């Protein structure tokens, strides 16, 4: 499962008032979006800042578990400033 990357190629204002010239957000998706588009789960891991839930939540991710990619379309993005691929 390879990470994907969203690039927002315009200035991004931080709470401090400073700007980043662009942001790049690495993320993983798991499963498929259904036709009604109502099966999305967004996960943000505050401890690791890592979008690879298949690595760090093995007890919760997988078939018949809380985060089941057969049932849900799961999106997990790295936190801003994460060493795992977001700037």
Long-range contacts (C-beta under 8 A, 24 or more apart in sequence): 1-28, 1-30, 1-52, 1-54, 3-27, 3-28, 3-51, 3-52, 3-78, 3-84, 3-85, 4-28, 4-29, 5-85, 6-77, 20-87, 23-80, 23-86, 23-87, 24-85, 24-86, 24-87, 25-77, 25-78, 25-80, 25-86, 26-51, 26-77, 26-78, 26-82, 26-84, 26-85, 26-86, 27-51, 27-75, 27-76, 27-77, 27-78, 28-52, 28-53, 28-54, 28-75, 28-76, 29-73, 29-74, 29-75, 29-76, 30-54, 30-61, 30-67, 30-69, 30-72, 30-73, 30-74, 30-76, 31-68, 31-69, 31-70, 31-71, 31-72, 31-73, 31-74, 32-73, 33-73, 34-73, 39-71, 39-72, 39-73, 40-72, 40-73, 40-74, 40-75, 41-67, 41-72, 41-73, 41-74, 41-75, 42-75, 42-76, 43-67, 43-74, 43-75, 43-76, 44-76, 44-77, 44-79, 45-76, 45-79, 46-79, 48-84, 49-78, 49-79, 49-81, 49-82, 49-83, 49-84, 49-86, 50-78, 50-82, 50-84, 51-76, 51-77, 51-78, 51-84, 51-85, 52-76, 52-84
